[in-house]
Amino acid sequence: MRFAPDLKISTGAVAMAAVATLLALAPAAQAANPLERNFWLSGPRYDGNLPACESALWSITDQFAEKEGSFWNSELRITGFAQVHEVAFRPWQSDNIPRRYCTADAMLSDGKPRVVHYSIIEDGGFASFGNGVEFCVVGLDRDWAYNPSCKAAKP
C-alpha cells in the first residue's frame, strides 16, 4: 500500500488563496447614482465678499491679548493701529479660498511700534462659520508659527 507524501501548505499560501477567493466573489464597483452624486456634494461656493482690512482689527486685538496673557503670561496689549492697508486679494488662482491680506502698524502697551501681517479668510471662522482672521506680530511670533519674521503670514 502506498501513502501519499505529506503535503505541507504554508499559511501564506492559504491566506493568498483566501484573498483571491474573496476578490473573485466581491461585487463589481458601481458608479454613484444621480442622488448620490448631487446630495450635499456641490463643492465650495465662495463669494469673495470679504470685509475691508479695518474690520479685523478688533479681532486681532482680542486674540493677541488672550494669546499673550494665557500662553506667555504677558501683560502686552495692542493699544492702536496705523497705516492699515491691503497687500493682496486672492493672490492665487480663483479656486482657492478667498483671502484678503493686509498689513498694519500696531502700537503696543510697552510703547514699541510693531508691524502686523494678517489675512481675512472667507468661511475661516470656527466650524467654517463667518470669516476667520490669522495674524502675526513681527518680533512677537514666540511659537515661530509664521517664522522667519512673519513671512508665512504674507501672500
C-alpha positions as a Markdown table, in Angstrom:
| # | Residue | x | y | z |
|---|---|---|---|---|
| 1 | Met | 0.0 | 0.0 | 0.0 |
| 2 | Arg | 1.3 | 3.4 | -1.0 |
| 3 | Phe | 0.7 | 6.5 | 1.0 |
| 4 | Ala | 0.7 | 10.0 | -0.5 |
| 5 | Pro | 3.6 | 12.1 | 0.7 |
| 6 | Asp | 2.9 | 14.7 | 3.3 |
| 7 | Leu | 1.9 | 18.0 | 1.7 |
| 8 | Lys | 2.9 | 21.0 | 3.7 |
| 9 | Ile | 0.9 | 24.0 | 2.8 |
| 10 | Ser | 2.3 | 27.3 | 4.2 |
| 11 | Thr | 0.0 | 29.7 | 6.0 |
| 12 | Gly | 1.0 | 32.4 | 3.4 |
| 13 | Ala | -0.4 | 30.3 | 0.6 |
| 14 | Val | -3.7 | 29.7 | 2.5 |
| 15 | Ala | -4.0 | 33.4 | 3.1 |
| 16 | Met | -3.3 | 34.3 | -0.6 |
| 17 | Ala | -5.9 | 31.7 | -1.7 |
| 18 | Ala | -8.5 | 33.2 | 0.8 |
| 19 | Val | -7.8 | 36.7 | -0.5 |
| 20 | Ala | -8.1 | 35.6 | -4.1 |
| 21 | Thr | -11.4 | 33.9 | -3.4 |
| 22 | Leu | -12.8 | 37.0 | -1.7 |
| 23 | Leu | -11.8 | 39.2 | -4.6 |
| 24 | Ala | -13.4 | 36.9 | -7.1 |
| 25 | Leu | -16.7 | 36.8 | -5.2 |
| 26 | Ala | -16.8 | 40.6 | -4.4 |
| 27 | Pro | -19.4 | 42.6 | -6.4 |
| 28 | Ala | -18.1 | 44.9 | -9.1 |
| 29 | Ala | -17.9 | 48.6 | -8.2 |
| 30 | Gln | -20.7 | 50.7 | -9.5 |
| 31 | Ala | -20.9 | 54.4 | -10.2 |
| 32 | Ala | -22.9 | 56.6 | -7.9 |
| 33 | Asn | -26.5 | 57.2 | -8.9 |
| 34 | Pro | -27.7 | 60.8 | -9.5 |
| 35 | Leu | -29.0 | 61.3 | -6.0 |
| 36 | Glu | -25.6 | 60.2 | -4.5 |
| 37 | Arg | -23.7 | 62.5 | -6.8 |
| 38 | Asn | -25.7 | 65.6 | -6.0 |
| 39 | Phe | -26.6 | 65.2 | -2.4 |
| 40 | Trp | -24.5 | 67.7 | -0.4 |
| 41 | Leu | -21.6 | 67.3 | -2.7 |
| 42 | Ser | -22.0 | 70.6 | -4.5 |
| 43 | Gly | -18.5 | 71.8 | -3.6 |
| 44 | Pro | -17.3 | 75.1 | -2.2 |
| 45 | Arg | -19.2 | 78.2 | -3.1 |
| 46 | Tyr | -17.1 | 81.2 | -2.2 |
| 47 | Asp | -18.4 | 84.7 | -3.0 |
| 48 | Gly | -15.2 | 86.5 | -2.4 |
| 49 | Asn | -17.1 | 89.2 | -0.5 |
| 50 | Leu | -14.6 | 89.9 | 2.3 |
| 51 | Pro | -14.7 | 93.0 | 4.6 |
| 52 | Ala | -12.1 | 95.7 | 4.5 |
| 53 | Cys | -8.8 | 95.4 | 6.4 |
| 54 | Glu | -10.1 | 97.6 | 9.2 |
| 55 | Ser | -12.8 | 95.2 | 10.2 |
| 56 | Ala | -10.4 | 92.6 | 11.5 |
| 57 | Leu | -8.5 | 95.0 | 13.9 |
| 58 | Trp | -10.8 | 94.3 | 16.9 |
| 59 | Ser | -10.4 | 90.5 | 16.4 |
| 60 | Ile | -6.6 | 90.9 | 16.3 |
| 61 | Thr | -6.5 | 93.0 | 19.4 |
| 62 | Asp | -8.6 | 90.4 | 21.3 |
| 63 | Gln | -6.8 | 87.4 | 20.1 |
| 64 | Phe | -3.4 | 89.0 | 20.7 |
| 65 | Ala | -4.3 | 89.9 | 24.3 |
| 66 | Glu | -5.6 | 86.4 | 25.0 |
| 67 | Lys | -2.6 | 84.7 | 23.5 |
| 68 | Glu | -0.1 | 86.9 | 25.4 |
| 69 | Gly | -2.0 | 86.6 | 28.7 |
| 70 | Ser | -2.8 | 82.9 | 28.5 |
| 71 | Phe | 0.2 | 81.3 | 26.9 |
| 72 | Trp | 3.1 | 83.7 | 27.5 |
| 73 | Asn | 1.9 | 85.2 | 30.9 |
| 74 | Ser | 2.5 | 88.7 | 29.5 |
| 75 | Glu | 0.6 | 91.9 | 30.0 |
| 76 | Leu | 1.4 | 93.1 | 26.5 |
| 77 | Arg | -1.6 | 94.5 | 24.6 |
| 78 | Ile | -2.2 | 96.2 | 21.3 |
| 79 | Thr | -3.3 | 99.8 | 22.0 |
| 80 | Gly | -3.8 | 101.1 | 18.5 |
| 81 | Phe | -3.3 | 100.7 | 14.7 |
| 82 | Ala | -2.0 | 103.0 | 11.9 |
| 83 | Gln | -1.1 | 102.6 | 8.3 |
| 84 | Val | -3.7 | 99.9 | 7.7 |
| 85 | His | -3.7 | 98.8 | 4.1 |
| 86 | Glu | -4.4 | 95.8 | 1.8 |
| 87 | Val | -1.4 | 93.9 | 0.4 |
| 88 | Ala | -3.3 | 91.4 | -1.8 |
| 89 | Phe | -6.7 | 90.0 | -2.5 |
| 90 | Arg | -7.0 | 86.4 | -3.8 |
| 91 | Pro | -3.3 | 86.3 | -4.9 |
| 92 | Trp | -3.5 | 82.8 | -6.2 |
| 93 | Gln | -5.8 | 81.2 | -8.7 |
| 94 | Ser | -9.5 | 81.7 | -8.2 |
| 95 | Asp | -10.4 | 78.2 | -7.0 |
| 96 | Asn | -8.6 | 78.8 | -3.7 |
| 97 | Ile | -10.4 | 80.0 | -0.5 |
| 98 | Pro | -10.7 | 83.8 | -0.8 |
| 99 | Arg | -8.3 | 85.7 | 1.4 |
| 100 | Arg | -7.6 | 89.4 | 1.9 |
| 101 | Tyr | -4.0 | 90.1 | 3.0 |
| 102 | Cys | -3.4 | 93.2 | 5.0 |
| 103 | Thr | -0.6 | 94.9 | 6.9 |
| 104 | Ala | -0.7 | 97.5 | 9.7 |
| 105 | Asp | 1.5 | 99.2 | 12.2 |
| 106 | Ala | 0.5 | 98.4 | 15.7 |
| 107 | Met | 1.4 | 100.3 | 18.9 |
| 108 | Leu | 1.9 | 98.0 | 21.9 |
| 109 | Ser | 1.4 | 98.7 | 25.5 |
| 110 | Asp | 5.2 | 98.6 | 26.0 |
| 111 | Gly | 5.5 | 101.7 | 23.8 |
| 112 | Lys | 7.1 | 99.9 | 20.8 |
| 113 | Pro | 5.5 | 100.0 | 17.4 |
| 114 | Arg | 5.4 | 96.7 | 15.5 |
| 115 | Val | 4.2 | 95.5 | 12.1 |
| 116 | Val | 1.2 | 93.2 | 12.0 |
| 117 | His | 0.6 | 91.0 | 8.9 |
| 118 | Tyr | -2.8 | 89.4 | 8.8 |
| 119 | Ser | -5.4 | 87.8 | 6.5 |
| 120 | Ile | -9.1 | 87.7 | 6.5 |
| 121 | Ile | -10.3 | 84.3 | 5.3 |
| 122 | Glu | -13.8 | 83.6 | 3.9 |
| 123 | Asp | -15.5 | 80.9 | 5.9 |
| 124 | Gly | -12.4 | 80.6 | 8.0 |
| 125 | Gly | -14.1 | 81.1 | 11.4 |
| 126 | Phe | -14.9 | 78.3 | 13.9 |
| 127 | Ala | -16.5 | 75.4 | 12.1 |
| 128 | Ser | -16.4 | 77.4 | 8.9 |
| 129 | Phe | -19.0 | 79.9 | 10.2 |
| 130 | Gly | -18.1 | 83.5 | 9.5 |
| 131 | Asn | -14.8 | 84.9 | 8.4 |
| 132 | Gly | -11.6 | 84.0 | 10.1 |
| 133 | Val | -8.5 | 86.1 | 10.9 |
| 134 | Glu | -4.9 | 84.9 | 11.0 |
| 135 | Phe | -2.2 | 87.3 | 12.1 |
| 136 | Cys | 1.4 | 87.7 | 13.1 |
| 137 | Val | 3.1 | 90.5 | 15.0 |
| 138 | Val | 6.6 | 90.8 | 13.8 |
| 139 | Gly | 9.1 | 90.2 | 16.6 |
| 140 | Leu | 6.4 | 88.6 | 18.8 |
| 141 | Asp | 6.0 | 85.3 | 17.0 |
| 142 | Arg | 7.2 | 83.4 | 20.0 |
| 143 | Asp | 6.0 | 80.0 | 18.9 |
| 144 | Trp | 7.5 | 80.5 | 15.4 |
| 145 | Ala | 4.3 | 79.7 | 13.7 |
| 146 | Tyr | 5.0 | 82.2 | 10.9 |
| 147 | Asn | 8.8 | 82.3 | 11.1 |
| 148 | Pro | 11.0 | 83.9 | 9.9 |
| 149 | Ser | 9.8 | 87.5 | 10.7 |
| 150 | Cys | 6.2 | 86.6 | 10.0 |
| 151 | Lys | 7.0 | 85.8 | 6.4 |
| 152 | Ala | 4.5 | 82.9 | 6.3 |
| 153 | Ala | 1.6 | 85.3 | 7.2 |
| 154 | Lys | 2.1 | 87.2 | 3.9 |
| 155 | Pro | 0.8 | 86.1 | 0.5 |
